Amino acid sequence: MPRKLDLDDYKVKPGFRASLADWKPDDDGGFTKPEGEARLADNLVAVDELQMKFWANKSRAMLVVLQGIDTAGKDGVIRRVMTALNPQGVSVHSFKKPTDAEAAHDYLWRVHSRCPGMGEIAVFNRSHYEDVIVGRVHGFLRQKEIDRRHRQINDFERMLTEEGTIVLKFFLSISNDEQLRRLHERLEDPAKHWKFSVNDVSERARWPQYVDTFEDMLSGTSTDHAPWHVVPSNRKWFRNLLVSEALCGHLDGLNLKWPEPSEDLSKVTLA
């Protein structure tokens, strides 16, 4: 009997205060690494057909939001999990510092145009939440402004879901020690220097502020229509497994069939 992985164990309950201490970053869900990797492989095979049905039906859209502190593994999830998807129906976008044109508009203006159309899956590697996280950690926003943005994001995501978009939000959680180990790994490996920034050092010193900000974000924006899942990410294989379980489960839960052809094909003959 295959072991079950209950995604509700990792969900931030809407209306409750979130504490990242409730999810241990080195959690393995009771799986061994070989078990987890085998199950991940099975999930990715299943997702291949599920996504094609999703694309063919064009009845829903899906937005996958990946957030986490530096080195948490957002790129790793995309590389290991999302590359199982057909690129024809997938887009990946990262929201960095706004351009002058973007900064001249409201902070959600640049986000809406990147949301998926029907049949598409869009992945945000960092997202509209960056405009709250950075503002709070660096003191650009007061609490009143943060609360307002949380409310606006909730309304924005509610609008997306009511119009047919499934919103899956994953917060990748690692320990302080694991981040230090990964930063050392980047610094010591020339092939990973491109990933390292001197800003990583100063941002790491703000670890307590980031934890407070993340907990406030998770508490204020985990809703019934778009809940957050906290993904323990010290073990990369378990991180990938948990995201794949959610992706596979939501696509499978739609119970999509192959669409009927628009023409009668029963009398078609090929020479």
N, C-alpha and C positions, 0 to 999 in steps of 0.2 A: 504494500500500500504506500503510494508516494506521500512523503511528508508535506503537510500543508503549510503555507506561508500566509498568515492573515494580515492583509494590508491595513486593516483597521488598527492593528497594534502600532502602526507608524503614522497614523493620521492625527493631525492637530484638531482636537474637537472644537468646532465653532462655538464661540462664546466663552471659552475657558482660557485662562492664562497659561501660555506655553513656557515650559522650562526645558532647555536643551539637555539638562542633566537627566531627564526622564528617558532619553534614548542614548544608550552607550555607543560611542563611535566605533568600537571594535565588535559590536554585535555580529553574530553569524547566523542568526535565525535557527540555530540547532543543526545546521548543515556542515558537512566537511567541505573543503575546497573542491575535491573531485565531484562530489554530489552537486554542489552549486553550479559548477561549470557545465556539467552534463545537462542540468535542468535549464540553464541559460541557453545552451545550444538548441534544446527542444523548443524553447519559447521563440527563438529567432526563426526557426523553421516555420512555426505556426504563424508568426507575424507576417511572413512573406506573403502567404495567401490571403490572410485577413486584410492586409493593407491593399492588395489588389482589388478585393471586393469593395473596400471603402472608396477607393479611387473610381472604380467602375460605377458605383451607385450615385456618387456625388450628392448624397442626401445630408451629410454631416461634414463638419470640419473639426480638426483637432489642433489645439495649441498646447505645446509642451514647454513649460517654464523650468529652467534650471538655475538655481541660485546656490551660493555657497561662498565661503571665504576663499582667498587665494589658495591654490593647490588642492582644493576639495575634490576635483575630478570632473568638472563639467565637460571639458574636452574629451576626457576618457570615456564618459558615457556616450557622447556623440560618436566617437570612433568605434566603440565596441558594440553598442546597442543600436543606435540610429542608422548605422551603415547597413543594417539588415534590410532597411526599407528601400524601395525603388526610388531613385533620385528624381524620377519624373514627377512624383507627387509630393516631394519634400523640399522644404527650404530651411536654412539655418541662418539666424541673424544674431549679432551681438551688439548691444546698445552700450556704446562707450561715451566719452565726453561729447555733449551736443555740439554740432556745428553752429556757426553763427545763425544760419537760416533756421535751424531747429530751435535754438535758444530764443528766437524771436516769437515763437508760438508757445502754447501751453505744452507741458511736459509729456502729455499723452499723444500729441499731434503726430510725432514721428513713429509712434507705435502702431497706430491703427492700420496704416497702409501695409504693415508687415504681417498682419494677421492672416491666417489661411482662408482661402476660398473653399467652397464646397468640394469635398473629395480630397482636399489637401491636408497635409500635416506640417505645421510650422514649429520649429524648435528655437526657442530664445535662450541663447547662451549668455546669461545676464539679460536683464529684461527691464520692464517699466519700473520694477522695484529698485533699480539702481538710483533713480532720482529721489528716492526716500532714504535709502541706506547711506549714500555718500553725504547727503545733506545733513543727516543727523550726526554721523560719526565726526564729520569735520565742522560741525556747529553752524552750518549755513541756514538750517531750518529750526524754528522754535517748535515746541511740542504741539502748539495749536495748529501750526501748518502741517506737521506730520500727521496729526489726527485727521485733518481735512483731506490730505492726500490718500490716506488709507480708505476713507469713505468714498472718495472719487474712484479709486481703483476697484473697490468692491462693486460700485455701480457700473463701471466699465466692463468688468468681467461678467456681471449679471446680464448686461445687454448682449455680450457675445454668446453666452449660453442660451439665452432666450431666442437668439437668432440661429441656433443650431450648432454652435461651436462647443466641443468638449474641451474643458480647460483642466489640464493635469499639471500640478505644481509640485516640484521636488526640491527640497532643501537638503543639500549634501553636507553632512555633519562630520567633521574630523576633530581629533584632539589637538591640543596645543603642541604636544610632543611630536605628533605625526606630521603636522605642518612644518615644524623645524626640520625633521628628517627629510621631508620632500624638498624643502628649500636647499638643504645641504647637497642633496642629490643633483639638483639642477646646477648648483654652483660648481660642483666637482666634475661634471660630465660636459665636455665641450659641445656634444651633440644636443644638450639641453640649455645651453647658454641663452638661446633665443627666447626661451620662456622666462628668463630671470630679468627682473628690473630692480634697480636700486631702491625704487619706491616700495618694494616688497619688505625691505628691512624696516622702514618707518611705519608702514601699515601694520606689520606684525606687532609693533609696540602698542598698537591700539586694540589688541585682542579683547580686553574687557569691554571696551566701548562697542566693538562689533557684536559680541555676545548679547549685550543688552539690546542693541538695535535689532538683531535678528529675532530675539524673543518677542520684542514689541511688534515687529512686522508679522510674525507668525500668529500672534494673538489677535492682532487687529484685522487681519486679512484672510484668515481661514474661515471660509463660509460654506454653507450647504451646497451652493452651486459651484464653488471652486475651492475645495479644501486643500490645505498643504499636507504633504507627506514628508516627514523627516527621514532621510535615508542615511543610516550609519555607513560611513564611507572610509574608515580606516582600512578595511579589507576591500580592495577594489573589485574582487570577484563578487562579493555579496552586494556591493553598491549596484553593479551592473545587473545582477539577478533581480533585485528588488524593483528597479526601474522597468526591466523587461516584463516582470509579473504584472505590474500595473498597466503597462501598454498593451500587453496581450489580453489581459482580462477585460479591459474596456472595449477593445475592438471586438473580441469574441462576444461580449455581452450585448452588442448591437444586433446579433443574429441576422446579419446581412446575407442575402442570397445573390447569386449572379443575376444581373438584370435581364429581363426578357428582351429579345431582339426587337427592333422597331419594325422589322419586316418578316413575313412568313418565309422561313428558310427551308421548309420541308420539301419544296419542289425544286430547290436549287441543285443543279448537277454541274460537275466540273469535268471538263474533257481531259 
